[in-house]
Amino acid sequence: MTAALERPAATGAGGTSLERRYRRLLLCYPRRYRVEHGGEIIATLLDTAEPGRALPPLREARALVSGGLRARIVAAASDRPAWLDGLHLGVTALCAVQLATLVPYTASVPIWTGLSALALLLVIRGRVRLALPVVALVASKVFAITLGRPWLDPTLLPVDAPPVWHTGALYGGGGPVAPMAGYGLAVLGLLVLAAHRHRLGRRSWLWLPVVPLLAGADPAGLDFGRGGDALDVVRTGLELGLLLFAARAGHVARDPRWAVAAAVHLVPVCVVHAENLGVHSEPDIAHLAALLLATALAAAAPYRARRHPAL
């Protein structure tokens, strides 16, 4: 079947450039699907193409991308238990946020930023038993920093970032409860994952570029507590975009794993708002309301899909 995918498809119109572009669009589909059906799809598309065409029609390109993403969502929902995979996805998101928080302070806490990066890589690879002690160790250091105490190494407190980041002291936006809620949830999630006998899959490497987009976020404080800036808007947009994608994925696959991940992400956010009662700005309240709504949509989407199977 692999040979069928790789051999040039017969065509009376379009030449190799069109075929090459169609194959790029087919990368949206899972590899197994491409191996089994790619050659047939390419041949059909080229046989029906207009003579001399070098670019796929916009409607076909949109349909291939949409169909590929749908196929990937369905494939992701078919190989592991929903709650287990959703918990793994949620812990991955927590580890990405925790690393992003430390990135601006790398010069002051290089060892702990490196350990946080190692933890994220291990979680992405599904090596949760190895990631568990690393996350627990970083959590102990974070707890000490939030309490203003040195621990395990001589860290100069408060931990400040270079001026280019325009951020305050590390975890300086609030109390110690919110950061530790996130780390505590990550450790608890890893304990559950490590205790389960089911083999975990690997998460996408696309979680790595999420880290610089979230860099500088303070899990101890409100996103718009200091008035907000362009990075706050980017982070909030990315956060809402991922939650809306979770709702859409659950609707397509009729599977709640993305809702589980969304709920894991929401818990530390709610702790932040609870710890900062009385100092919320209007954008903070709107942000929380949007997160609650998006998470509720993600939770309801799989069951709504069962009642309305046609998409």
KEKE-3310 file (N, C-alpha, C; in steps of 0.2 Angstrom, whole numbers, plus 5000, padded with zeros to 4 digits):
npx = (5004:5010:5018:5008:5004:5016:5019:5018:5003:4991:4987:4978:4979:4988:5001:5016:5018:5005:5001:5011:5007:4994:4998:5005:4994:4987:4995:4988:4981:4981:4995:4993:4981:4985:4993:4985:4975:4979:4985:4975:4966:4974:4975:4962:4959:4968:4964:4952:4955:4956:4963:4980:4980:4989:4987:4978:4960:4952:4941:4943:4955:4952:4942:4951:4959:4950:4944:4956:4960:4948:4949:4961:4957:4947:4954:4963:4954:4952:4961:4965:4959:4946:4946:4959:4968:4963:4967:4981:4983:4979:4988:4999:4997:4997:5011:5017:5013:5019:5032:5033:5031:5043:5052:5056:5064:5075:5089:5091:5086:5092:5094:5081:5073:5078:5075:5061:5059:5063:5054:5042:5046:5047:5034:5027:5032:5026:5032:5028:5032:5045:5044:5037:5045:5053:5044:5039:5050:5053:5041:5043:5053:5047:5037:5044:5050:5038:5035:5045:5058:5074:5079:5086:5096:5106:5096:5093:5082:5069:5065:5069:5066:5075:5074:5069:5058:5047:5041:5035:5042:5045:5031:5026:5013:5003:4997:5004:4996:4989:5000:5005:4993:4992:5004:5002:4991:4996:5006:4997:4990:5000:5003:4992:4992:5004:5001:4992:4990:4989:4996:5003:5001:5011:5012:5008:5022:5020:5016:5028:5031:5021:5025:5034:5025:5017:5026:5031:5018:5010:5005:5001:4994:4982:4977:4975:4978:4988:4984:4986:4993:5000:5005:4997:4985:4988:4991:4978:4970:4975:4973:4959:4956:4962:4953:4941:4944:4945:4931:4926:4933:4928:4915:4915:4922:4914:4918:4924:4937:4944:4937:4940:4953:4952:4945:4955:4964:4956:4955:4967:4966:4954:4957:4966:4958:4950:4959:4962:4951:4941:4950:4948:4948:4937:4941:4947:4936:4928:4936:4937:4924:4923:4931:4925:4913:4918:4924:4913:4906:4915:4913:4899:4899:4902:4891:4880:4883:4880:4866:4863:4869:4872:4884)
npy = (4994:5006:5008:5011:5023:5031:5031:5040:5047:5043:5055:5067:5080:5094:5090:5088:5098:5101:5088:5087:5097:5093:5082:5088:5094:5082:5079:5083:5072:5058:5047:5033:5033:5040:5031:5020:5025:5036:5036:5033:5044:5054:5051:5051:5065:5071:5066:5072:5085:5102:5104:5109:5116:5122:5124:5118:5119:5131:5126:5112:5112:5117:5107:5096:5099:5101:5088:5081:5085:5081:5067:5065:5069:5059:5048:5050:5048:5034:5025:5025:5025:5037:5045:5043:5047:5060:5066:5064:5073:5085:5086:5088:5101:5108:5107:5113:5126:5129:5128:5139:5149:5150:5153:5167:5169:5162:5165:5167:5156:5144:5130:5125:5129:5122:5109:5109:5110:5098:5090:5093:5087:5074:5071:5073:5063:5053:5047:5045:5041:5044:5057:5061:5062:5073:5083:5084:5088:5101:5107:5108:5117:5128:5131:5135:5147:5154:5156:5164:5159:5151:5136:5121:5126:5141:5153:5169:5180:5192:5183:5190:5195:5199:5216:5216:5208:5214:5210:5206:5201:5183:5173:5184:5190:5186:5176:5160:5150:5148:5145:5133:5125:5122:5114:5104:5098:5093:5084:5075:5071:5065:5054:5046:5043:5036:5025:5018:5004:5005:5008:5024:5036:5046:5064:5078:5086:5099:5106:5112:5124:5131:5136:5147:5157:5158:5162:5171:5172:5173:5162:5165:5176:5187:5188:5201:5209:5219:5228:5223:5218:5217:5203:5197:5197:5189:5177:5175:5173:5162:5153:5152:5149:5135:5129:5131:5123:5111:5109:5108:5096:5086:5086:5082:5069:5063:5061:5062:5066:5078:5087:5083:5086:5100:5103:5100:5110:5121:5121:5126:5139:5144:5143:5153:5165:5163:5166:5179:5186:5201:5209:5209:5214:5221:5215:5204:5197:5195:5187:5175:5171:5168:5157:5148:5146:5141:5129:5123:5121:5112:5101:5098:5095:5082:5074:5081:5079:5065:5066:5073:5067:5070:5081)
npz = (5000:5003:4992:4983:4987:4985:4972:4956:4952:4939:4926:4917:4917:4924:4928:4938:4948:4953:4958:4968:4976:4980:4988:4998:5005:5009:5019:5031:5035:5045:5045:5043:5037:5025:5019:5016:5008:5001:4988:4980:4982:4977:4963:4959:4961:4952:4940:4938:4938:4930:4914:4913:4926:4940:4953:4967:4968:4978:4985:4985:4992:5005:5009:5009:5020:5030:5031:5034:5047:5054:5052:5059:5072:5075:5074:5085:5095:5096:5101:5114:5132:5136:5147:5152:5142:5141:5153:5152:5142:5148:5159:5151:5146:5158:5162:5151:5153:5165:5162:5153:5162:5169:5159:5157:5168:5167:5168:5181:5188:5181:5182:5187:5177:5167:5172:5172:5158:5155:5161:5154:5141:5144:5148:5136:5128:5134:5145:5160:5172:5174:5173:5184:5197:5193:5191:5204:5211:5205:5209:5223:5224:5218:5227:5238:5233:5232:5245:5249:5253:5252:5244:5242:5233:5232:5229:5224:5231:5229:5213:5199:5182:5166:5160:5148:5147:5154:5166:5183:5198:5200:5202:5209:5208:5216:5229:5237:5234:5222:5212:5218:5217:5203:5202:5211:5205:5194:5198:5205:5194:5186:5195:5195:5181:5181:5189:5181:5170:5157:5141:5138:5124:5113:5115:5104:5096:5094:5106:5110:5103:5109:5121:5121:5117:5128:5137:5152:5158:5173:5185:5197:5198:5191:5174:5168:5178:5179:5170:5157:5142:5125:5125:5134:5128:5117:5124:5130:5119:5113:5123:5124:5111:5110:5119:5113:5102:5108:5111:5098:5094:5103:5099:5085:5087:5096:5109:5126:5129:5127:5134:5147:5148:5146:5158:5168:5165:5169:5183:5190:5186:5191:5204:5205:5203:5214:5224:5222:5225:5225:5219:5205:5189:5176:5163:5168:5174:5163:5155:5164:5163:5149:5149:5157:5150:5138:5142:5147:5135:5129:5137:5135:5122:5116:5120:5115:5101:5100:5101:5089:5076:5063:5055)
capx = (5000:5015:5020:5003:5004:5021:5020:5015:4996:4990:4983:4978:4979:4990:5008:5019:5017:4998:5001:5015:5003:4989:5001:5006:4987:4986:4998:4984:4978:4985:5000:4990:4976:4988:4996:4979:4970:4982:4986:4968:4963:4978:4973:4955:4959:4972:4960:4946:4957:4956:4970:4984:4980:4994:4985:4972:4955:4951:4936:4946:4960:4948:4939:4956:4962:4945:4944:4962:4959:4943:4952:4966:4953:4943:4960:4965:4949:4950:4966:4966:4953:4945:4948:4966:4971:4962:4971:4988:4983:4978:4994:5004:4996:5000:5018:5019:5012:5024:5039:5033:5031:5050:5057:5059:5068:5080:5096:5091:5085:5093:5093:5074:5070:5080:5071:5054:5059:5064:5047:5038:5048:5045:5026:5025:5034:5023:5036:5026:5035:5051:5042:5034:5049:5055:5039:5038:5056:5052:5036:5046:5057:5042:5033:5049:5050:5032:5035:5051:5063:5079:5078:5090:5101:5106:5092:5092:5075:5064:5068:5067:5068:5078:5069:5065:5052:5042:5037:5038:5046:5043:5026:5024:5007:4998:4999:5007:4991:4988:5005:5005:4987:4994:5009:4999:4987:5001:5009:4992:4988:5005:5003:4986:4994:5009:4998:4988:4994:4988:5002:5001:5004:5015:5008:5011:5028:5017:5016:5034:5030:5016:5029:5036:5019:5014:5031:5029:5012:5010:5000:4999:4991:4977:4980:4974:4979:4992:4982:4986:4997:4999:5006:4991:4980:4990:4990:4971:4967:4978:4969:4952:4956:4962:4947:4936:4946:4943:4924:4925:4935:4923:4909:4917:4923:4909:4922:4925:4944:4946:4933:4944:4959:4949:4943:4961:4967:4952:4955:4971:4963:4948:4960:4969:4953:4948:4964:4962:4944:4941:4955:4947:4946:4932:4943:4948:4930:4926:4941:4935:4917:4924:4934:4920:4909:4922:4925:4906:4905:4919:4910:4893:4899:4902:4884:4876:4884:4876:4859:4863:4874:4874:4888)
capy = (5000:5012:5009:5014:5031:5035:5031:5045:5045:5045:5061:5070:5087:5097:5089:5086:5103:5100:5082:5089:5102:5089:5078:5092:5094:5076:5078:5084:5066:5053:5043:5027:5035:5041:5025:5016:5029:5042:5035:5033:5050:5058:5049:5054:5072:5073:5064:5077:5092:5105:5104:5115:5118:5121:5125:5115:5124:5133:5122:5106:5112:5117:5101:5091:5101:5099:5081:5078:5087:5077:5061:5065:5069:5053:5043:5051:5046:5027:5020:5025:5027:5044:5049:5043:5052:5067:5068:5065:5080:5091:5087:5091:5108:5111:5107:5118:5133:5129:5130:5145:5154:5150:5155:5174:5169:5157:5167:5167:5149:5140:5123:5124:5130:5116:5103:5110:5108:5090:5087:5093:5083:5067:5070:5073:5056:5048:5044:5049:5038:5047:5064:5062:5065:5079:5088:5085:5092:5108:5110:5110:5123:5134:5132:5138:5153:5158:5158:5168:5155:5148:5129:5116:5130:5148:5157:5176:5181:5189:5181:5195:5194:5204:5221:5215:5204:5218:5206:5207:5195:5177:5172:5190:5193:5184:5171:5154:5144:5146:5141:5126:5121:5119:5109:5099:5094:5090:5078:5070:5068:5060:5048:5042:5040:5031:5019:5014:4999:5006:5012:5030:5038:5052:5070:5081:5091:5106:5109:5115:5131:5135:5138:5154:5161:5159:5164:5177:5172:5172:5158:5167:5182:5188:5190:5208:5213:5225:5232:5220:5221:5213:5196:5195:5196:5183:5171:5174:5171:5155:5149:5152:5145:5128:5127:5130:5117:5105:5108:5105:5090:5082:5086:5078:5062:5061:5058:5068:5067:5085:5090:5081:5091:5107:5104:5100:5117:5126:5121:5131:5146:5145:5144:5160:5170:5163:5168:5186:5189:5208:5213:5208:5220:5219:5210:5197:5194:5193:5181:5169:5169:5165:5151:5144:5145:5137:5123:5120:5119:5106:5096:5096:5094:5075:5071:5084:5075:5059:5067:5076:5063:5074:5087)
capz = (5000:5003:4985:4980:4989:4983:4964:4953:4949:4932:4926:4910:4918:4930:4929:4944:4953:4956:4962:4974:4981:4983:4993:5004:5008:5012:5026:5036:5037:5048:5041:5041:5032:5019:5017:5014:5003:4998:4981:4976:4982:4972:4957:4958:4961:4946:4934:4938:4937:4924:4910:4914:4932:4944:4960:4969:4969:4985:4989:4987:4997:5011:5010:5011:5026:5035:5031:5037:5054:5056:5053:5065:5078:5076:5076:5092:5100:5095:5103:5122:5136:5135:5153:5153:5137:5142:5159:5150:5138:5153:5162:5146:5146:5164:5161:5146:5156:5171:5159:5151:5168:5171:5154:5157:5173:5166:5170:5188:5190:5175:5184:5188:5170:5163:5174:5170:5151:5154:5163:5148:5136:5147:5148:5129:5126:5138:5151:5166:5178:5174:5174:5191:5202:5191:5192:5211:5213:5203:5213:5230:5223:5217:5234:5242:5231:5233:5252:5250:5256:5248:5245:5238:5230:5234:5224:5226:5231:5224:5207:5194:5175:5163:5159:5141:5148:5157:5171:5189:5202:5199:5206:5213:5206:5220:5234:5235:5233:5215:5209:5220:5215:5197:5202:5214:5201:5189:5202:5206:5187:5185:5199:5192:5175:5182:5192:5176:5166:5150:5138:5135:5118:5113:5113:5098:5097:5093:5112:5112:5101:5114:5127:5120:5117:5135:5142:5155:5161:5180:5187:5204:5197:5186:5167:5166:5184:5178:5164:5151:5136:5119:5126:5138:5123:5114:5128:5131:5113:5112:5128:5122:5104:5112:5122:5107:5098:5112:5110:5092:5093:5106:5094:5079:5088:5101:5114:5131:5132:5127:5140:5153:5148:5148:5165:5171:5164:5172:5190:5193:5184:5196:5211:5204:5204:5221:5229:5221:5226:5227:5215:5198:5184:5171:5158:5171:5175:5156:5154:5167:5160:5143:5150:5160:5144:5133:5145:5147:5128:5128:5141:5132:5114:5114:5121:5110:5095:5100:5099:5083:5073:5057:5057)
cpx = (5004:5017:5015:5002:5010:5022:5016:5008:4995:4986:4984:4979:4983:4998:5010:5018:5010:4998:5005:5011:4997:4992:5003:4999:4986:4990:4994:4981:4983:4989:4996:4985:4979:4991:4991:4975:4973:4983:4980:4965:4967:4976:4967:4955:4963:4968:4954:4948:4957:4963:4974:4984:4986:4993:4979:4966:4954:4946:4939:4951:4957:4945:4945:4958:4957:4944:4950:4962:4954:4945:4957:4962:4950:4949:4962:4960:4948:4955:4967:4960:4953:4948:4956:4970:4969:4966:4978:4988:4983:4985:5000:5003:4998:5007:5020:5018:5017:5031:5039:5033:5039:5054:5060:5064:5074:5087:5096:5090:5086:5092:5085:5070:5071:5076:5064:5053:5059:5057:5043:5039:5046:5038:5024:5027:5030:5026:5034:5029:5042:5050:5040:5039:5052:5050:5038:5044:5055:5046:5038:5049:5052:5039:5038:5050:5044:5032:5041:5057:5068:5078:5082:5096:5100:5103:5091:5085:5074:5068:5065:5070:5071:5073:5066:5059:5046:5038:5039:5042:5042:5037:5024:5018:5001:5001:5002:5002:4990:4993:5005:4999:4989:4999:5006:4995:4991:5004:5003:4990:4994:5005:4997:4989:4999:5007:4994:4992:4993:4994:5000:5004:5008:5011:5012:5017:5026:5016:5022:5033:5025:5020:5031:5030:5016:5019:5029:5023:5013:5005:4998:4995:4986:4980:4980:4975:4983:4990:4982:4990:4996:5000:5000:4986:4981:4989:4982:4968:4969:4974:4962:4951:4957:4956:4941:4937:4944:4935:4922:4927:4930:4917:4910:4918:4918:4913:4924:4932:4946:4943:4937:4950:4957:4948:4950:4964:4963:4953:4960:4969:4958:4952:4964:4964:4950:4953:4965:4956:4945:4946:4954:4945:4941:4935:4945:4941:4927:4930:4939:4928:4918:4927:4929:4915:4912:4922:4918:4904:4908:4916:4903:4893:4899:4895:4879:4877:4881:4869:4858:4869:4877:4878:4888)
cpy = (5006:5013:5013:5022:5034:5035:5037:5043:5047:5051:5064:5078:5089:5096:5088:5091:5102:5094:5084:5093:5098:5084:5081:5093:5088:5075:5080:5078:5062:5049:5037:5028:5036:5035:5020:5019:5034:5042:5036:5040:5055:5057:5052:5062:5075:5072:5069:5084:5095:5105:5110:5118:5117:5121:5121:5120:5125:5128:5115:5106:5113:5111:5096:5093:5099:5092:5078:5079:5082:5070:5060:5065:5062:5047:5044:5048:5038:5023:5020:5027:5034:5048:5049:5047:5059:5070:5069:5072:5086:5092:5090:5099:5111:5112:5112:5125:5134:5131:5137:5151:5155:5153:5162:5174:5164:5159:5167:5160:5144:5132:5121:5124:5124:5109:5103:5108:5101:5087:5087:5088:5076:5066:5069:5066:5051:5044:5047:5047:5042:5055:5066:5065:5072:5085:5090:5089:5099:5111:5112:5116:5129:5136:5136:5146:5157:5160:5162:5165:5151:5140:5125:5120:5137:5152:5164:5178:5189:5188:5186:5193:5200:5210:5220:5212:5208:5214:5208:5201:5189:5175:5178:5193:5191:5180:5165:5149:5142:5143:5133:5122:5118:5113:5103:5095:5091:5084:5073:5067:5063:5054:5044:5039:5035:5025:5015:5010:5001:5010:5019:5032:5044:5058:5073:5086:5098:5110:5113:5123:5135:5138:5146:5159:5162:5161:5171:5177:5170:5169:5160:5173:5182:5190:5197:5212:5219:5229:5229:5223:5216:5205:5193:5193:5190:5177:5170:5171:5164:5150:5147:5148:5137:5125:5126:5124:5111:5103:5105:5098:5085:5081:5081:5070:5059:5057:5064:5069:5074:5089:5089:5086:5098:5108:5104:5107:5122:5126:5126:5138:5148:5147:5151:5165:5169:5166:5176:5189:5197:5212:5212:5214:5217:5214:5204:5193:5191:5187:5175:5167:5166:5158:5146:5142:5140:5130:5119:5117:5112:5100:5093:5094:5087:5072:5075:5081:5069:5060:5070:5073:5067:5080:5091)
cpz = (5000:4996:4982:4981:4986:4975:4962:4951:4942:4931:4918:4911:4924:4931:4936:4949:4956:4960:4968:4979:4984:4989:4999:5008:5012:5018:5032:5039:5041:5044:5039:5036:5025:5015:5013:5008:4999:4990:4977:4976:4977:4965:4955:4957:4954:4940:4933:4937:4930:4920:4912:4921:4936:4951:4962:4970:4976:4989:4990:4992:5004:5013:5012:5018:5032:5036:5035:5045:5057:5057:5058:5072:5080:5077:5083:5097:5100:5098:5111:5125:5136:5141:5154:5148:5139:5148:5157:5146:5143:5157:5157:5146:5152:5164:5156:5149:5162:5168:5157:5156:5169:5166:5155:5163:5173:5168:5177:5191:5184:5176:5184:5181:5166:5165:5172:5162:5150:5156:5157:5143:5138:5146:5140:5126:5130:5144:5157:5172:5179:5176:5181:5196:5200:5192:5200:5214:5211:5208:5220:5229:5222:5224:5238:5240:5232:5241:5254:5254:5251:5249:5240:5234:5232:5229:5227:5225:5232:5217:5202:5187:5172:5161:5152:5142:5151:5162:5177:5192:5200:5204:5211:5212:5211:5226:5232:5233:5226:5211:5211:5218:5208:5197:5206:5210:5196:5192:5203:5199:5185:5189:5197:5185:5176:5185:5187:5172:5159:5147:5136:5128:5119:5111:5107:5100:5097:5100:5114:5109:5105:5119:5126:5120:5124:5140:5145:5159:5169:5183:5194:5204:5191:5179:5166:5173:5183:5172:5158:5146:5130:5120:5130:5133:5119:5118:5129:5125:5112:5117:5126:5115:5106:5115:5117:5103:5101:5111:5103:5091:5097:5102:5089:5081:5093:5107:5119:5133:5132:5132:5146:5153:5149:5155:5170:5171:5168:5179:5193:5191:5189:5203:5211:5206:5211:5226:5228:5221:5228:5223:5207:5194:5179:5166:5162:5172:5168:5154:5157:5164:5154:5144:5152:5154:5139:5136:5146:5140:5127:5131:5138:5125:5113:5115:5116:5103:5094:5098:5092:5079:5067:5059:5050)
residu = (MET:THR:ALA:ALA:LEU:GLU:ARG:PRO:ALA:ALA:THR:GLY:ALA:GLY:GLY:THR:SER:LEU:GLU:ARG:ARG:TYR:ARG:ARG:LEU:LEU:LEU:CYS:TYR:PRO:ARG:ARG:TYR:ARG:VAL:GLU:HIS:GLY:GLY:GLU:ILE:ILE:ALA:THR:LEU:LEU:ASP:THR:ALA:GLU:PRO:GLY:ARG:ALA:LEU:PRO:PRO:LEU:ARG:GLU:ALA:ARG:ALA:LEU:VAL:SER:GLY:GLY:LEU:ARG:ALA:ARG:ILE:VAL:ALA:ALA:ALA:SER:ASP:ARG:PRO:ALA:TRP:LEU:ASP:GLY:LEU:HIS:LEU:GLY:VAL:THR:ALA:LEU:CYS:ALA:VAL:GLN:LEU:ALA:THR:LEU:VAL:PRO:TYR:THR:ALA:SER:VAL:PRO:ILE:TRP:THR:GLY:LEU:SER:ALA:LEU:ALA:LEU:LEU:LEU:VAL:ILE:ARG:GLY:ARG:VAL:ARG:LEU:ALA:LEU:PRO:VAL:VAL:ALA:LEU:VAL:ALA:SER:LYS:VAL:PHE:ALA:ILE:THR:LEU:GLY:ARG:PRO:TRP:LEU:ASP:PRO:THR:LEU:LEU:PRO:VAL:ASP:ALA:PRO:PRO:VAL:TRP:HIS:THR:GLY:ALA:LEU:TYR:GLY:GLY:GLY:GLY:PRO:VAL:ALA:PRO:MET:ALA:GLY:TYR:GLY:LEU:ALA:VAL:LEU:GLY:LEU:LEU:VAL:LEU:ALA:ALA:HIS:ARG:HIS:ARG:LEU:GLY:ARG:ARG:SER:TRP:LEU:TRP:LEU:PRO:VAL:VAL:PRO:LEU:LEU:ALA:GLY:ALA:ASP:PRO:ALA:GLY:LEU:ASP:PHE:GLY:ARG:GLY:GLY:ASP:ALA:LEU:ASP:VAL:VAL:ARG:THR:GLY:LEU:GLU:LEU:GLY:LEU:LEU:LEU:PHE:ALA:ALA:ARG:ALA:GLY:HIS:VAL:ALA:ARG:ASP:PRO:ARG:TRP:ALA:VAL:ALA:ALA:ALA:VAL:HIS:LEU:VAL:PRO:VAL:CYS:VAL:VAL:HIS:ALA:GLU:ASN:LEU:GLY:VAL:HIS:SER:GLU:PRO:ASP:ILE:ALA:HIS:LEU:ALA:ALA:LEU:LEU:LEU:ALA:THR:ALA:LEU:ALA:ALA:ALA:ALA:PRO:TYR:ARG:ALA:ARG:ARG:HIS:PRO:ALA:LEU)
# end
